[in-house]
Every structure is written in structure tokens, then in C-alpha cells.
Amino acid sequence: MEPEKLIQKLASEGTTFLVTCPSPGGIAQLVASPEDVLLLLQDPVAAKAKLNGVSKQEFLGWLSDGFNVYCAATTKKARPCRGIVVGGYHVSATKWVQLQGQYCPAHEDGL
């Protein structure tokens, strides 16, 4: 049986598809539609990004930043500031996207 037909059959029988995904609390289990499961088979990162409500590139950035939003300022030594923005510690992927470009408390008044 083709994967598409098998997934649709399982869904029609009441199967709930859960996808595990990294999250600030460790691991989240997200409910996936049959279409999400098919995408998961083709591109797992894109599927997990979609389930988290962000693009694939945003999802990878969120993971890379350890679920934190870092300050958009540059230090006096021309390095990116590694301060965390207010409300940007261990946030969801959608919140991470919303807070991009913000500044940490040390830089928010000095710009």
C-alpha cells in the first residue's frame, strides 16, 4: 500500500499522529494531520517547522539559538551581543520569530 493511502486509512480509522519535536521544556508532542505526516516523510525539518508555525529557516534558527532570542546589538568589539532580550528566554518558535531584532536590557536604551 502506498504511504499516502496507508496514512489516509489510518486517519479514517481514528488514528492520531503525534510528532516529537525539541522544545524549551525538552520534547513536545505535536498533533499532525495526514498531510503533515506525508511532509514528515519527505522533509522532517520542514514538517516540524510547519507544526511549530514557522518557516524551515526560522525553525533551524530557533534550534540553533537554543530557544533563546539574542540581542540584535553589536558590542564595542564589533561582536554580536549574546544578551537575551526581555521575554526571550526559552521561548516557542513563533515567539522567537516575533522577538527577532529586539535588544537586551543593556542595549535597549543605548541605541
Secondary structure, DSSP 8 states (H G I E B T S, - for coil): --HHHHHHHHHHTT--EEEEEEETTEEEEEEE-HHHHHHHHH-HHHHHHHHTTS-HHHHHHHHHTTT--B---B-TTS-B---B-TT-SS--HHHHHHTTT---TTTSS--
